[in-house]
Amino acid sequence: MSEAAGAGLTGVLPVFKEKGFTSNDVVAKLRGILHMRKIGHTGTLDPEATGVLPVCLGRATRLVGYLTDSDKVYQCTMRVGVSTDTEDMTGTVISEKDASHLTEDEIRSAVISFTGGYDQIPPMYSAKKVNGRKLYELAREGITVERKPSRVYIRRIDGVTILRNGDRMQVSFEVECSKGTYIRSLCRDIGEVLGTGAAMESLERVRAAGVEASECLTLSDIEDRVSDGSLGEYILPIEHFYEDAGRLDISPDLEKAVRNGNRLSCRGTADGIYRVYLPDGTFAAVYEIKKGEARLCRYFLE
């Protein structure tokens, strides 16, 4: 494979993360496949979870924070009647309760009741830090610490499906939520409302930063596209993620100011967020215009 496989690549590569890989594993493998260092992912997925992981390449790494903050959509299946130390079915079972008495209406009502904002306590098996230590490191040492709840927002929960198989009860649903929401902990909290406990059984992220699972490539797909030279066709340009912003083509006398990230005078231009282009058509930055003055939001030139 060419040493220049990733030479000049800038944009967002829509990756489908498969089971068994951490999000950082994906970045490490891409560095080897593309022979480039400037790569960053836009939101951690647990090793057993699958789905959409937008990966920023080159100058697009400046988008990481912006895309990480976006809402995510997940397809989740949880097991009702069981609680584990990891809040999913990979952990050690700490309690089991009979859930056969629960009606479908009771289950559906409990799931949907979490729509809106609520204060969620993160799981012990997570990368959140307490006093400089990652929670999962403490958990592996058998240490449980108090965790402060974080405000999360569940935009919607729908498609609730209930499957009974003997003593086993599974509930599947699609959830759209804010950054920082732990779906494992959502399952735990639903289980508490039901009074039986619940643990996440499977999770797939089906949309993130506006990227759909159908647009994504596996690591194997990416290797194939590098080999046949077609990978560039799958990389989303930076400006794709600012489609709702206006377009501002600046005149040659303002080019230096934009290259320096300076404020611009834009009298007569409506307030709002704008994609700013240099006279040669190069996408340079995102600016916000207020009362005729444009201020830099994000800079994308070298």
C-alpha positions as CSV (number, residue, x, y, z in Angstrom):
1,M,0.0,0.0,0.0
2,S,1.3,3.4,-0.9
3,E,3.0,5.5,1.8
4,A,0.9,8.4,0.5
5,A,-2.4,6.6,0.9
6,G,-3.8,9.5,3.0
7,A,-1.9,12.3,1.5
8,G,-4.0,15.4,1.1
9,L,-7.1,13.8,2.6
10,T,-9.3,16.3,4.4
11,G,-12.9,15.7,5.4
12,V,-15.1,13.3,7.4
13,L,-14.9,9.6,6.8
14,P,-18.1,7.8,7.8
15,V,-17.0,4.6,9.5
16,F,-19.2,1.8,10.7
17,K,-17.6,0.6,13.9
18,E,-17.9,-3.2,14.3
19,K,-17.9,-5.2,17.6
20,G,-14.7,-5.8,19.4
21,F,-13.1,-2.4,18.6
22,T,-12.9,0.7,20.7
23,S,-13.3,4.0,19.0
24,N,-9.6,4.6,19.6
25,D,-8.8,1.3,18.0
26,V,-10.6,2.5,14.9
27,V,-8.5,5.6,14.8
28,A,-5.3,3.6,15.3
29,K,-6.1,1.2,12.5
30,L,-7.0,4.1,10.2
31,R,-3.6,5.7,10.9
32,G,-2.1,2.4,9.6
33,I,-4.4,2.1,6.6
34,L,-4.1,5.7,5.5
35,H,-0.5,6.4,6.7
36,M,-1.6,9.7,8.3
37,R,-1.5,10.9,11.9
38,K,-4.1,13.7,11.9
39,I,-7.2,11.7,12.6
40,G,-9.8,12.1,15.3
41,H,-13.2,10.4,16.1
42,T,-16.3,12.2,17.1
43,G,-17.9,10.2,19.9
44,T,-16.9,7.1,21.9
45,L,-18.7,3.8,21.3
46,D,-18.3,0.9,23.7
47,P,-16.4,-2.1,22.2
48,E,-19.6,-4.2,22.0
49,A,-21.6,-1.4,20.4
50,T,-21.7,-1.0,16.7
51,G,-22.6,1.8,14.2
52,V,-21.8,5.2,13.0
53,L,-18.5,6.7,14.0
54,P,-17.7,9.8,11.9
55,V,-13.9,10.1,11.7
56,C,-12.2,13.5,10.9
57,L,-9.2,13.5,8.7
58,G,-6.6,16.3,8.2
59,R,-7.9,19.8,8.6
60,A,-11.3,18.4,9.4
61,T,-10.0,17.4,12.9
62,R,-11.0,21.0,13.8
63,L,-14.6,19.7,13.5
64,V,-14.2,17.0,16.3
65,G,-15.7,19.1,19.1
66,Y,-18.5,20.5,16.9
67,L,-19.6,17.0,15.7
68,T,-19.2,15.3,19.1
69,D,-21.7,17.8,20.5
70,S,-24.4,16.8,18.0
71,D,-27.3,14.6,18.9
72,K,-27.1,10.9,18.3
73,V,-29.6,8.2,17.4
74,Y,-29.4,4.6,18.7
75,Q,-31.2,1.4,18.2
76,C,-31.1,-0.4,21.6
77,T,-32.3,-3.8,22.9
78,M,-32.4,-4.3,26.7
79,R,-33.1,-7.3,28.9
80,V,-35.7,-6.7,31.5
81,G,-35.5,-8.4,34.9
82,V,-31.7,-8.4,35.3
83,S,-29.2,-5.9,36.6
84,T,-25.4,-6.1,36.1
85,D,-22.3,-4.2,37.3
86,T,-21.6,-2.8,33.9
87,E,-25.3,-2.0,33.1
88,D,-25.1,-4.3,30.0
89,M,-25.1,-8.0,29.5
90,T,-21.3,-8.2,29.3
91,G,-21.1,-7.7,33.0
92,T,-21.6,-9.7,36.1
93,V,-25.2,-10.3,37.1
94,I,-25.9,-8.7,40.5
95,S,-29.7,-9.3,40.6
96,E,-32.5,-11.0,38.8
97,K,-36.2,-10.4,39.2
98,D,-39.3,-11.9,37.7
99,A,-40.7,-9.5,35.1
100,S,-43.5,-11.7,33.8
101,H,-46.2,-9.7,35.6
102,L,-45.4,-6.5,33.6
103,T,-47.9,-5.6,30.9
104,E,-46.8,-4.2,27.5
105,D,-48.5,-0.9,28.4
106,E,-46.5,-0.6,31.6
107,I,-43.2,-1.3,29.9
108,R,-43.9,1.1,27.0
109,S,-45.0,3.8,29.5
110,A,-41.8,3.4,31.5
111,V,-39.6,3.6,28.4
112,I,-41.3,6.6,27.0
113,S,-41.4,8.4,30.4
114,F,-37.7,9.3,29.9
115,T,-38.5,11.6,27.0
116,G,-37.2,15.0,27.8
117,G,-34.4,16.1,30.2
118,Y,-33.3,14.1,33.2
119,D,-30.3,13.9,35.6
120,Q,-28.4,10.7,34.7
121,I,-25.8,9.1,36.9
122,P,-23.0,7.7,34.7
123,P,-22.0,4.0,34.9
124,M,-19.0,3.0,36.9
125,Y,-17.7,1.2,33.8
126,S,-17.2,4.4,31.8
127,A,-14.4,6.7,30.8
128,K,-15.7,9.6,32.9
129,K,-13.1,10.8,35.4
130,V,-13.4,11.3,39.2
131,N,-10.4,12.9,40.9
132,G,-8.3,12.3,37.8
133,R,-9.1,8.6,37.6
134,K,-11.3,7.0,34.9
135,L,-14.3,5.3,36.5
136,Y,-13.7,2.0,34.7
137,E,-10.2,1.9,36.2
138,L,-11.7,2.2,39.7
139,A,-14.4,-0.3,38.9
140,R,-11.8,-2.9,37.8
141,E,-10.1,-2.5,41.2
142,G,-13.4,-3.2,42.9
143,I,-13.9,0.5,43.9
144,T,-17.3,2.2,43.6
145,V,-17.4,5.9,44.0
146,E,-20.2,8.5,44.1
147,R,-20.9,9.9,40.7
148,K,-22.5,13.3,40.1
149,P,-25.5,13.2,37.8
150,S,-25.3,15.0,34.5
151,R,-28.3,16.6,32.7
152,V,-29.1,14.7,29.5
153,Y,-31.8,15.1,27.0
154,I,-33.8,12.4,25.3
155,R,-35.3,14.0,22.3
156,R,-37.5,11.0,21.4
157,I,-38.0,7.4,22.1
158,D,-40.1,5.4,19.6
159,G,-40.5,2.0,17.9
160,V,-40.8,0.3,21.3
161,T,-41.1,-3.5,20.7
162,I,-41.5,-6.1,23.4
163,L,-40.5,-9.7,22.9
164,R,-41.2,-12.4,25.5
165,N,-39.3,-15.7,25.1
166,G,-40.1,-17.9,28.1
167,D,-38.6,-16.2,31.2
168,R,-36.6,-13.8,29.0
169,M,-38.1,-10.4,28.1
170,Q,-36.4,-8.1,25.6
171,V,-37.4,-4.5,24.8
172,S,-36.1,-2.8,21.7
173,F,-36.5,0.9,20.9
174,E,-34.9,3.8,19.0
175,V,-33.7,6.8,21.0
176,E,-32.4,10.2,19.9
177,C,-30.4,11.9,22.6
178,S,-27.9,14.6,23.5
179,K,-24.2,14.3,23.9
180,G,-23.1,12.6,27.1
181,T,-26.1,10.2,27.3
182,Y,-25.3,6.7,28.4
183,I,-27.8,4.3,26.9
184,R,-26.6,1.6,29.3
185,S,-27.6,3.9,32.1
186,L,-30.9,4.7,30.4
187,C,-31.7,1.0,30.4
188,R,-30.7,0.8,34.1
189,D,-33.0,3.7,34.9
190,I,-35.9,2.2,33.0
191,G,-35.4,-1.0,34.9
192,E,-35.6,0.9,38.2
193,V,-38.9,2.5,37.2
194,L,-40.2,-1.0,36.3
195,G,-39.0,-2.3,39.6
196,T,-37.3,-5.3,38.0
197,G,-34.0,-4.0,36.8
198,A,-32.8,-3.9,33.2
199,A,-29.5,-4.2,31.3
200,M,-28.6,-3.2,27.8
201,E,-28.2,-6.2,25.5
202,S,-27.2,-4.6,22.2
203,L,-26.6,-1.2,20.8
204,E,-26.2,0.3,17.4
205,R,-25.7,4.0,16.7
206,V,-27.7,4.6,13.5
207,R,-27.0,8.3,13.1
208,A,-24.5,10.8,14.4
209,A,-23.7,14.3,13.1
210,G,-26.3,13.8,10.4
211,V,-24.4,10.7,9.1
212,E,-26.5,7.6,8.5
213,A,-25.4,4.0,9.0
214,S,-26.1,3.4,5.3
215,E,-23.4,5.9,4.4
216,C,-20.7,4.2,6.4
217,L,-17.8,1.9,5.5
218,T,-16.2,-0.8,7.7
219,L,-12.5,-0.9,8.1
220,S,-12.3,-3.7,5.6
221,D,-14.3,-1.6,3.1
222,I,-11.9,1.3,3.7
223,E,-8.9,-0.9,2.9
224,D,-10.6,-2.0,-0.3
225,R,-11.3,1.7,-1.3
226,V,-7.7,2.7,-0.6
227,S,-6.5,-0.2,-2.8
228,D,-8.8,0.8,-5.8
229,G,-8.2,4.5,-5.3
230,S,-11.9,5.4,-4.7
231,L,-11.8,6.3,-1.0
232,G,-12.1,10.0,-1.8
233,E,-15.6,9.5,-3.1
234,Y,-16.8,8.5,0.4
235,I,-15.2,11.4,2.3
236,L,-17.6,14.2,3.3
237,P,-16.2,17.7,2.8
238,I,-16.1,20.0,5.9
239,E,-18.7,22.3,4.4
240,H,-21.2,19.4,4.3
241,F,-21.6,19.9,8.0
242,Y,-22.6,23.6,7.6
243,E,-25.2,23.1,4.9
244,D,-27.7,25.2,6.9
245,A,-25.3,28.1,7.0
246,G,-25.3,30.9,4.4
247,R,-22.5,31.3,1.9
248,L,-20.3,34.3,1.9
249,D,-17.8,34.8,-1.0
250,I,-15.3,37.4,0.0
251,S,-13.6,39.9,-2.2
252,P,-9.8,39.9,-2.8
253,D,-9.2,42.8,-0.5
254,L,-10.6,40.8,2.4
255,E,-8.7,37.6,1.7
256,K,-5.7,38.5,4.0
257,A,-8.1,39.3,6.9
258,V,-9.9,35.9,6.5
259,R,-6.6,34.1,6.3
260,N,-5.6,35.8,9.6
261,G,-8.9,35.0,11.2
262,N,-9.7,38.7,11.7
263,R,-13.1,40.3,12.1
264,L,-14.8,41.5,8.9
265,S,-17.1,44.4,8.2
266,C,-20.2,43.0,6.5
267,R,-22.7,45.8,6.5
268,G,-25.9,45.0,4.7
269,T,-25.5,41.2,5.3
270,A,-28.1,39.6,7.4
271,D,-27.2,38.2,10.8
272,G,-26.4,34.5,10.9
273,I,-23.8,31.8,10.5
274,Y,-21.9,31.8,7.2
275,R,-19.5,29.5,5.2
276,V,-16.8,31.9,4.0
277,Y,-15.0,31.2,0.7
278,L,-11.8,32.8,-0.7
279,P,-11.9,34.4,-4.1
280,D,-10.5,31.2,-5.7
281,G,-13.5,29.2,-4.2
282,T,-11.5,27.6,-1.3
283,F,-13.7,27.0,1.8
284,A,-11.8,28.9,4.5
285,A,-13.8,29.3,7.7
286,V,-17.2,29.7,9.4
287,Y,-18.1,33.2,10.6
288,E,-21.0,34.6,12.5
289,I,-22.4,37.9,11.5
290,K,-24.0,40.2,14.0
291,K,-25.0,43.8,13.3
292,G,-22.7,44.0,10.3
293,E,-19.6,42.6,12.0
294,A,-18.4,39.0,11.2
295,R,-16.4,37.1,13.8
296,L,-14.6,33.8,13.3
297,C,-16.2,30.7,14.6
298,R,-14.0,28.0,13.1
299,Y,-11.0,28.2,10.8
300,F,-10.2,25.5,8.3
301,L,-7.2,26.7,6.3
302,E,-3.7,25.3,6.8
